[in-house]
Each structure stands twice: as structure tokens, then as C-alpha cells.
Amino acid sequence: MGQDLRNWTPDDEAFWASKGKSIATRNLWISIPSLLCGFAVWLYWGIITVQMINLGFAFEQSQLFTLGAIAGLTGATLRIPSTFFIRIAGGRNTIVFTTALLMIPAIGAGMALQNPDTPLWHFQILAFLSGIGGGNFSSSMSNISFFYPKKIQGYALGMNAGLGNFGVTTMQIVIPLVMTFGLFGGESRTLVNTSGTLIGKIPAGTETYIHNAGFVWLLALVPLAVLGWWGMNNIRDEHVSPDIPNPIGSFSIITGMLVIGFATAAFGLWLLLPSVPGGLPTSGLGVSKWIVLPIVIALTVLGLKMIPGAVGQNLTRQYRIFGNKHTWAMTVIYTMTFGSFIGYSAALALTIKVVFGFQHLMVDGVLTHNTVNANGPSALMFAWMGPFIGALIRPIGGMMADKLGGARVTQWISIVMVISALGVAYFIQQAYASATPEQYFYPFLGLFLVLFAATGIGNGSTFRTIAVVFDKEQAGPTLGWTAAVAAYGAFIIPKVFGEQLKAGTPEYALYGFAVFYAVCIAINWWFYLRPNAYVQNP
């Protein structure tokens, strides 16, 4: 425990049975809760912003959508450097340090939420920092891929990602509950709108402790950092982490690479965000997101490559994945599955609140959306269900793919995603033009849950495809890279929903996603399922 490993050969059945399996299992079961906390801190703005509305924080709904979008953009961008941490800094060093870094945004959010006069730019900075949790996925997946033999990669990666993704569901259940009592002391605030938890609605006038939403994660992060230090391992073989420095040196390298990711994400946000009163002091060019995202990705990749010395040379070796056509095919396909999962997770709670929590009434010939719907569902009662199903079913998707082939399973779920997205579009369109939107809520929710289930199965099946198509050295970085690009779904989907809700046409968001899923069906078929495919049903 805690020692560096050499001659790690998990595909050797005798080695695996004698000691490999037990060591890999220990690392996996420390990795999972660490990743769970990363997802929770990254995406808790989707729940916090709902409660900010319920408490009457003086921000517009469109401004609150920017918090989830900022966290999404930063978390996705930080996945690019995180993709390459394992070879340069070691698995144990990486997981311990990046888990400890999550304490910074968690403490900051708890402190900021105690003051109702905290300005928007302060929350935007905290959302920016919480992107650390999003970045952790790429390093975590890359690390676990080296511990397990190819024959069970779908299972191992599905477990790490699937149970790690339970951070979304855990957060959506835990935060509403811990806000109901003074766990960490501090002053309470009074609800001006109805809120809720997993077990029911909470009426307006009830006292709540919103700052617990940040502080509660310290109860897990502190022991996990200690447990990771004593229980995890670096693999020092040539194809994993052959030349890492001491832990302090590794932490310094990780910090420097994260700073590059933060810098490019900040530049992207400066290009993206409109200039609004109370926003970031430097916000505001309003450039299209479809232009900004490729710029941010390219600048991050180039910025990392310019690091001098051994780190830059190491990255040049890992950048060989970009010359492989399968890297780009799997990037698009994985964006369909994981990008949808993480984006819908970030946007669902606030979408339920805005679409079903208000009546949509025609006033003087204009459709308005600001009359509170007393019969509307509580977003905090239902938002956890989708991420829960998507995460729970993910290991099953990996096991199905191990047995049936990853590409075949991906093709099936892609068709389901197209149909579900079109169904959600129909019901959200009906609800957003109705004085009684609650009548459309359960069909909307049911189809959304089917959509989440399909993304979860697809996440597992794509892991299997990557593990089979790529060699041992490239599989880890490719997993990290595809996860990095796919994570921009956590930015794109809340941003698109926010824009289309403001325009009064939320169904257009789902139509666009359905078209993208259809494109992915064609790519998956061409690369992996057609006769004479490059690799047949990996």
C-alpha cells in the first residue's frame, strides 16, 4: 500500500490471480469515491442555483444558468491537461493532489452562500474553480485503465465512471437534505418560494442553511485525501509512469498544467460571456460558443506542448493519439454519450424549475413565464433520478459491451437517444406554452429518464471500444482526451437550454441534440459496424 509498482502485467493470468487483482481492486475502490466527490463539487451549481431562486437571491435566471455553464467549460478544459497527468506525475500522486484541491471551491462556496449580498462575479469565480472536479475524471479513468486486463476493461472503467458519476446523484440528494438543518452552524435564511428534498416539498417561510451545500463535501474530501496517500499506487513501468519525480515535484507539475487549463478557460469565458451588470469585471465580448470552444481546446493543447524540458517531451509522445483516426471517431461518439449525460445532469434541475415551476400565460398578446405555478413539481425532488439511472446502469453497459461488442451496443442506444430526445422536445414545447405545465411533467420526466439510461449504457460501451481499438500506452490518454472533449457537454447543454428558454423555444435544443445523435449513428456504423469496417464491432 502506497508503494510504487513495477512489472505490472495484469493480462498475465497467473500474476492477476496471485496479487494483481487485489491491488487493482484497492486502487479502484479509493478512486471511485474520490471521483464521486469531484463530480459533486463540479456540478453542485445545478442544485445551488435552484435554491438561490427559492431564497430570492437578486440574480436573473439567465445569470444563474451562467454558473453551471462556467463550471462546465472550466471542468472540460481542465480535463485536457488531466488526460496526461498519469504518465508525468503518477496515478497515486495525481488522485491524492487533485482530490485535495477540491477543498478550495467547497470552502469558498460555503462562505459565499452565507452572505445574501455576495456579488455574481464572486459566484462565477467559485464556479470557475469548481471545474477542478470535472478535470479529475480524465486522470482517474486513465489511471484505472492501466490497472486492469483488457478482457474486463469495460467492467473496470464502467465501475469507476459509473459509480464516480453517482457524485451527481449523491449531490442532488445530499445538498437539499443538509440545507434543512444547521450542520455547520451559521445563520439560516428564509425560503420565499417552495423548495423540496427527496422526500417531499418544503413550504415557503421555512428556514434553510444553503451554505451547507459547500461545506458538507469536506466530510469526505479530507479522509479521502489521506486514504489515497496511504492506499493507492503509482505504476512505474515504461508504458505508464516511468520517470515521475518525487510527490512535491509531481504536485508542482500538476499545478503548472492546471494553470494553463485555467488560463485558456478564462480566456474562453472572456470571449463568451456578455457584459452584464454585476458580472465578472472583465466579462464581455459575447463571441459564439461554437467559435470559442475550438479556440480554447486548441490553445490548451498548444500551451501544454510548449512546456519546456522533460514534461514537454513526454507530452509530445502522448500526443501521438492525435494522429490516430480512431481518436477522432471515438471523441465524437463519446461526446454523444457522456456529453449528454453530464450536460443534462447540469441542466435538468433548473430546467424543471423554469419550465414547470411557472405558469406560461398570455398577457396583452405576449406569452409570459414569470407567474409562480403553485402546482408545479419540486425540481429538488426529481432532478436526482436521471443521473442516478445513468450512473447506475453504466457498469451494465460495460458488461453488455464485453459480451456483445462495444460498437453494437452503442448503435442500439444511439437510436433510443434520437427517439427520446424528440419525445422530450415535444412535451417541453407543450409545457412551455401552457398555463398548467404540470400536466406534461411525467411524460417529460419519463422520456428524460430513458434518455439518461441510454447515455449510461453508451458510456460503458464506448469504454470497451476504446480499450480494444487502442494499444496499452494510447488507451489511457485516449480515454482522457475523449472524456475532456465530451465534458464540454456540461457547458454546451446548460448554455443552449438557457438560450432557448430565453428565446421561448426550448424544444429547439432537443431537436439539435437529436440531429447530432443521428450523425453519431453514421460515424459508429462507418468505423465499426459496416462490412470491412476498420475494426469490426470492438
C-alpha positions in Angstrom: 0.0 0.0 0.0 1.4 3.4 -1.1 4.4 1.8 -2.8 5.3 2.2 -6.4 4.6 -0.8 -8.6 6.9 -2.3 -11.2 6.5 -5.1 -13.7 2.7 -4.6 -13.7 1.3 -7.2 -16.1 -2.5 -7.6 -15.5 -3.0 -9.6 -18.7 -0.8 -12.4 -17.2 -3.5 -14.6 -15.6 -1.1 -16.0 -13.0 0.0 -12.5 -11.9 -3.5 -11.2 -11.9 -4.8 -14.1 -9.7 -1.9 -14.0 -7.3 -1.7 -10.3 -6.5 -2.7 -8.1 -9.4 -6.5 -8.3 -8.8 -6.3 -7.3 -5.1 -4.0 -4.3 -5.7 -6.2 -3.1 -8.7 -9.4 -3.5 -6.6 -7.9 -1.4 -3.8 -7.0 1.4 -6.1 -10.4 1.2 -7.8 -12.3 1.5 -4.6 -10.3 4.5 -3.4 -10.6 6.1 -6.9 -14.4 5.8 -7.0 -15.4 7.9 -4.0 -12.6 10.5 -4.9 -14.1 10.8 -8.4 -17.6 10.9 -6.9 -16.7 14.0 -4.9 -15.1 15.5 -8.0 -18.5 15.2 -9.8 -20.4 16.6 -6.8 -18.3 19.7 -6.4 -18.2 20.3 -10.2 -21.9 20.1 -10.8 -23.5 21.3 -7.5 -24.3 24.6 -9.1 -27.3 23.0 -10.8 -28.9 22.5 -7.3 -27.5 25.5 -5.6 -28.9 27.9 -8.2 -32.4 26.4 -7.8 -32.2 27.1 -4.0 -30.9 30.6 -4.8 -34.1 31.2 -6.7 -36.1 29.8 -3.8 -34.3 32.2 -1.4 -34.8 35.2 -3.6 -31.1 35.9 -4.5 -31.1 39.1 -6.6 -30.0 37.4 -9.9 -31.8 36.8 -13.1 -32.5 33.2 -14.2 -30.2 33.6 -17.2 -27.4 34.8 -14.9 -27.8 31.7 -12.7 -27.5 29.5 -15.8 -24.0 31.0 -16.3 -22.7 29.4 -13.1 -23.3 25.9 -14.3 -22.0 26.9 -17.8 -18.8 28.3 -16.3 -18.2 25.3 -14.2 -18.9 23.1 -17.3 -16.4 25.0 -19.5 -13.6 25.0 -16.9 -14.1 21.4 -15.9 -14.0 20.2 -19.5 -10.9 22.3 -20.3 -9.1 21.0 -17.2 -9.7 17.5 -18.5 -7.2 18.2 -21.3 -4.2 18.6 -19.1 -5.6 15.9 -16.7 -5.5 13.5 -19.6 -1.7 13.4 -19.4 -1.1 13.6 -15.7 -0.6 9.9 -15.0 2.5 9.4 -17.2 4.1 12.6 -16.0 3.1 12.6 -12.3 1.9 9.1 -11.4 -1.5 7.8 -10.5 -1.3 7.9 -6.7 0.2 11.4 -6.7 -2.4 12.7 -9.2 -5.5 11.3 -7.4 -4.4 12.5 -4.0 -3.5 16.0 -5.0 -6.5 16.7 -7.3 -8.8 15.4 -4.6 -7.3 17.7 -2.0 -7.7 20.7 -4.4 -11.5 20.2 -4.3 -11.5 21.6 -0.8 -10.8 25.1 -2.1 -14.1 25.6 -4.1 -16.1 23.7 -1.4 -15.0 26.0 1.4 -15.4 29.1 -0.9 -18.9 28.2 -1.9 -19.9 27.6 1.8 -18.6 31.0 2.8 -20.1 32.9 -0.2 -23.6 31.4 0.3 -23.7 32.7 3.9 -23.9 36.3 2.6 -27.0 37.2 0.5 -25.2 40.2 -0.8 -22.3 38.2 -2.4 -22.0 39.6 -5.9 -22.5 37.5 -9.0 -18.8 37.7 -10.0 -17.8 36.0 -6.7 -20.0 33.1 -7.5 -18.7 33.0 -11.1 -15.1 32.7 -9.8 -16.2 29.9 -7.4 -17.9 28.1 -10.3 -14.7 28.6 -12.3 -12.7 26.9 -9.5 -15.1 24.0 -9.1 -14.1 22.9 -12.6 -11.2 21.1 -10.9 -13.7 18.4 -10.0 -14.6 18.0 -13.7 -11.0 17.7 -14.7 -10.4 14.8 -12.3 -12.4 12.4 -14.5 -9.8 12.2 -17.2 -6.9 11.4 -14.9 -9.0 9.0 -12.9 -10.1 7.0 -15.9 -6.6 7.0 -17.5 -5.2 5.7 -14.2 -7.6 2.9 -13.7 -7.2 1.7 -17.3 -3.6 0.7 -16.6 -4.5 -1.5 -13.6 -6.9 -3.9 -15.3 -6.6 -6.5 -18.1 -8.2 -5.8 -21.4 -10.8 -8.6 -21.0 -12.5 -6.7 -18.2 -11.8 -3.1 -19.2 -15.4 -2.5 -19.8 -16.3 -3.6 -16.3 -13.5 -1.7 -14.5 -13.9 1.6 -16.4 -17.7 1.3 -16.1 -17.4 0.8 -12.4 -15.1 3.8 -11.9 -17.0 6.1 -14.2 -20.5 4.8 -13.3 -20.1 4.9 -9.5 -18.0 8.0 -9.8 -20.9 9.6 -11.7 -23.0 8.9 -8.6 -21.4 12.1 -7.4 -24.1 13.9 -9.4 -27.0 11.9 -7.8 -25.4 11.9 -4.4 -25.0 15.7 -4.6 -28.6 16.1 -5.7 -29.9 14.1 -2.8 -27.4 15.2 -0.1 -27.4 19.0 -0.7 -31.2 19.5 -0.3 -31.2 17.4 2.9 -28.2 19.1 4.6 -29.7 22.5 3.9 -32.6 21.7 6.2 -30.6 21.9 9.4 -27.6 23.8 10.9 -25.0 21.1 10.4 -22.1 23.6 10.3 -23.8 26.4 12.3 -24.1 29.9 10.7 -27.3 31.9 10.1 -30.2 30.5 8.3 -32.2 32.1 5.6 -36.0 32.0 4.9 -37.4 30.4 1.8 -39.5 32.8 -0.3 -40.6 30.0 -2.7 -41.4 26.4 -2.1 -38.4 24.1 -2.1 -38.0 20.4 -1.5 -35.9 17.3 -0.9 -36.0 13.7 -1.9 -38.9 13.0 0.5 -41.2 16.0 -0.2 -41.8 19.7 -0.6 -40.7 22.3 1.8 -43.1 25.3 2.1 -42.1 28.9 1.7 -41.3 30.5 5.1 -39.1 27.6 6.2 -35.6 28.3 7.5 -32.7 26.8 5.3 -28.9 26.6 5.5 -27.8 27.0 2.0 -24.1 27.3 2.9 -24.1 23.6 3.9 -24.1 22.9 0.2 -20.4 23.7 0.0 -19.1 22.7 3.5 -20.6 19.2 3.5 -18.1 17.9 1.0 -15.2 18.4 3.4 -16.6 15.5 5.4 -15.5 13.2 2.6 -12.6 15.1 0.9 -10.3 15.2 4.0 -10.4 11.5 4.7 -10.2 10.6 1.0 -7.0 12.6 0.6 -5.4 10.7 3.5 -6.7 7.3 2.3 -5.5 7.9 -1.2 -2.0 8.8 0.1 -1.7 5.5 2.1 -3.7 3.1 -0.1 -3.0 3.9 -3.8 0.0 3.2 -6.0 2.0 4.7 -8.9 2.8 2.1 -11.7 6.4 2.8 -12.7 6.5 0.7 -15.9 7.6 2.2 -19.3 4.0 2.3 -20.7 2.6 4.1 -17.6 4.7 6.4 -15.4 8.4 5.5 -15.8 10.1 8.8 -14.9 8.0 10.7 -12.3 9.6 13.0 -9.8 9.0 12.9 -6.0 5.5 13.8 -4.8 6.3 17.5 -4.3 7.7 17.7 -7.8 4.6 15.8 -9.2 2.3 18.2 -7.4 4.2 21.2 -8.9 3.9 19.7 -12.4 0.1 19.1 -12.0 -0.3 22.7 -10.7 1.5 24.2 -13.6 -0.5 22.2 -16.2 -3.8 23.1 -14.4 -2.8 26.8 -14.5 -2.5 26.5 -18.3 -6.0 25.0 -18.4 -7.4 27.7 -16.2 -5.8 30.4 -18.3 -7.3 29.1 -21.6 -10.7 28.6 -19.9 -10.6 32.1 -18.5 -9.8 33.5 -22.0 -12.7 31.5 -23.4 -15.1 32.8 -20.8 -13.9 36.4 -21.5 -14.8 35.8 -25.2 -18.1 34.1 -24.4 -19.8 35.9 -21.5 -21.8 39.0 -22.3 -21.2 42.2 -20.4 -23.8 42.2 -17.7 -24.3 44.4 -14.6 -22.8 42.6 -11.6 -20.9 40.1 -13.8 -17.2 39.4 -14.0 -15.3 42.8 -14.1 -13.7 41.7 -17.4 -16.6 39.8 -19.0 -18.0 40.6 -22.2 -17.3 40.0 -25.9 -20.2 37.7 -26.5 -18.5 35.6 -29.2 -20.3 32.5 -30.3 -19.7 29.4 -28.3 -19.2 27.4 -31.5 -16.2 29.6 -32.3 -14.8 29.8 -28.8 -14.7 26.1 -27.8 -12.4 25.1 -30.7 -10.1 28.0 -29.8 -10.0 27.0 -26.1 -9.2 23.4 -26.9 -6.5 24.3 -29.4 -4.9 26.8 -27.1 -4.8 24.3 -24.3 -3.2 21.6 -26.3 -0.6 24.0 -27.7 0.0 25.6 -24.4 0.8 22.3 -22.8 3.1 21.3 -25.6 5.1 24.4 -25.1 6.1 23.4 -21.6 9.9 23.0 -21.7 12.1 20.1 -20.7 11.0 16.5 -19.9 7.3 17.4 -19.4 7.0 18.8 -22.9 8.9 15.8 -24.4 6.6 13.5 -22.6 3.5 15.2 -23.9 4.9 15.1 -27.4 5.0 11.3 -27.1 1.4 11.1 -25.7 0.2 13.5 -28.4 0.6 10.6 -30.9 -3.0 9.8 -30.2 -4.0 12.7 -32.4 -2.6 11.0 -35.4 -4.9 8.1 -35.0 -8.2 8.4 -36.8 -10.0 6.3 -34.2 -9.2 9.1 -31.6 -11.4 11.5 -33.5 -14.2 9.0 -34.2 -14.4 8.0 -30.5 -14.2 11.6 -29.4 -17.4 12.4 -31.4 -19.2 9.2 -30.2 -18.2 9.6 -26.6 -19.4 13.2 -26.7 -22.9 11.8 -27.6 -23.0 9.6 -24.6 -21.0 11.2 -21.8 -21.5 14.8 -23.1 -25.3 14.2 -23.0 -25.2 12.6 -19.5 -23.1 15.4 -17.9 -24.9 18.2 -19.7 -28.4 17.0 -18.9 -27.3 16.4 -15.3 -26.1 20.0 -15.1 -29.3 21.5 -16.7 -32.2 19.3 -15.5 -32.9 20.8 -12.1 -33.0 24.4 -13.3 -35.0 23.3 -16.5 -37.6 21.7 -14.3 -37.8 24.8 -12.2 -38.1 27.2 -15.1 -40.4 25.2 -17.3 -42.8 23.5 -14.8 -42.4 25.8 -11.8 -44.0 28.8 -13.5 -47.2 29.3 -15.4 -46.9 30.4 -19.1 -49.6 32.9 -19.6 -50.6 35.1 -22.5 -50.7 38.8 -21.3 -51.6 41.5 -23.8 -50.7 39.2 -26.7 -47.3 38.2 -25.2 -46.5 34.8 -23.7 -45.1 35.4 -20.2 -43.1 33.0 -18.0 -42.9 34.6 -14.6 -46.1 33.6 -12.7 -45.2 31.0 -10.0 -47.1 27.7 -10.5 -48.4 26.5 -7.2 -49.0 23.0 -8.6 -45.5 22.8 -10.1 -43.2 19.9 -9.2 -40.2 20.5 -6.9 -37.1 20.3 -9.0 -35.1 19.1 -6.0 -37.5 16.1 -5.6 -36.9 14.8 -9.1 -33.6 16.1 -10.6 -31.6 13.3 -9.0 -33.4 10.5 -10.8 -31.8 10.9 -14.3 -28.2 11.0 -13.1 -29.0 8.1 -10.7 -30.2 5.9 -13.6 -27.4 7.0 -15.9 -24.7 6.2 -13.4 -26.3 3.0 -12.1 -26.6 1.4 -15.5 -23.2 2.4 -16.7 -21.3 -0.7 -15.4 -24.1 -2.8 -17.0 -23.3 -1.1 -20.3 -19.7 -2.1 -19.9 -20.6 -5.7 -19.2 -23.0 -5.8 -22.1 -20.3 -4.5 -24.4 -17.7 -7.0 -23.1 -20.2 -9.7 -24.2 -21.8 -8.3 -27.3 -19.2 -5.8 -28.6 -19.0 -2.1 -27.8 -20.0 -0.7 -31.2 -23.1 -2.8 -31.5 -24.4 -1.7 -28.0 -23.5 1.9 -28.9 -25.6 1.7 -32.1 -28.7 0.4 -30.3 -28.6 3.1 -27.6 -28.0 5.9 -30.2 -31.3 5.1 -31.9 -33.0 5.2 -28.5 -31.4 8.6 -27.8 -32.8 10.1 -31.0 -36.3 8.9 -30.3 -36.2 10.0 -26.6 -34.8 13.5 -27.4 -37.6 14.1 -29.9 -40.2 13.0 -27.4 -38.7 15.3 -24.7 -38.8 18.1 -27.2 -42.5 17.6 -27.8 -43.5 17.7 -24.2 -41.3 20.6 -23.2 -42.7 22.6 -26.1 -46.3 21.8 -24.9 -45.4 22.7 -21.3 -43.7 26.0 -22.0 -46.8 27.3 -23.7 -49.3 26.1 -21.1 -50.9 27.7 -18.0 -50.9 24.2 -16.5 -47.4 22.8 -17.5 -47.5 20.2 -14.7 -49.8 18.1 -16.8 -46.9 17.4 -19.2 -44.3 16.8 -16.4 -44.5 13.0 -16.0 -44.2 12.2 -19.8 -41.3 14.7 -20.0 -39.6 13.1 -17.0 -40.2 9.5 -18.2 -38.6 10.2 -21.6 -35.8 12.0 -19.9 -35.1 9.0 -17.7 -35.0 6.8 -20.8 -32.5 9.2 -22.3 -30.3 9.1 -19.2 -30.4 5.3 -19.2 -29.3 5.2 -22.8 -26.4 7.6 -22.1 -25.3 5.4 -19.2 -25.2 2.2 -21.3 -23.5 4.1 -24.1 -20.8 5.4 -21.7 -19.9 1.8 -20.8 -19.9 0.5 -24.3 -17.6 3.3 -25.6 -15.1 2.4 -22.9 -15.0 -1.1 -24.2 -14.4 0.1 -27.8 -11.5 2.3 -26.8 -9.9 -0.4 -24.7 -10.0 -2.8 -27.7 -9.1 -0.4 -30.5 -6.0 1.3 -28.9 -2.8 -0.3 -27.6 -1.9 -0.2 -23.8 0.0 3.1 -24.0 -2.5 5.0 -26.0 -5.7 3.7 -24.4 -5.3 5.7 -21.2 -4.6 9.1 -22.9 -7.4 8.5 -25.4 -9.9 7.8 -22.6 -8.8 11.1 -21.0 -8.9 13.1 -24.2 -12.3 11.8 -25.3 -13.7 12.5 -21.8 -12.2 16.0 -22.0 -14.0 16.9 -25.2 -17.2 15.2 -24.2 -17.2 17.1 -20.9 -17.9 20.3 -22.8 -21.5 18.9 -22.8 -21.6 20.3 -19.2 -21.1 23.7 -20.8 -23.0 23.4 -24.1 -26.2 21.8 -22.8 -27.0 24.3 -20.0 -25.9 27.2 -22.3 -28.2 26.0 -25.1 -31.1 25.4 -22.7 -30.7 28.8 -21.2 -30.6 30.5 -24.6 -33.5 28.6 -26.0 -35.6 29.1 -22.8 -34.9 32.8 -23.0 -36.0 32.8 -26.7 -39.1 30.9 -25.8 -38.2 27.8 -27.9 -36.6 25.2 -25.5 -37.7 22.4 -27.8 -35.1 23.6 -30.4 -32.3 22.5 -28.0 -33.6 18.9 -28.1 -34.0 18.9 -31.9 -30.4 19.9 -32.3 -29.2 17.2 -29.9 -31.3 14.6 -31.8 -29.6 15.6 -35.1 -26.2 15.2 -33.5 -27.1 11.7 -32.3 -28.1 10.7 -35.8 -24.7 11.9 -37.1 -23.0 9.7 -34.4 -25.0 6.7 -35.6 -23.5 7.1 -39.0 -19.9 7.5 -37.7 -20.2 4.5 -35.4 -21.5 2.4 -38.3 -18.8 3.5 -40.8 -15.9 2.9 -38.4 -17.0 -0.2 -36.6 -20.1 -1.9 -37.9 -20.2 -1.8 -41.7 -18.8 -4.7 -43.8 -15.0 -4.2 -44.0 -15.1 -1.7 -41.0 -11.7 -0.5 -39.7 -12.3 -2.7 -36.6 -15.3 -5.0 -36.5 -17.6 -4.4 -33.5 -14.8 -3.7 -30.9 
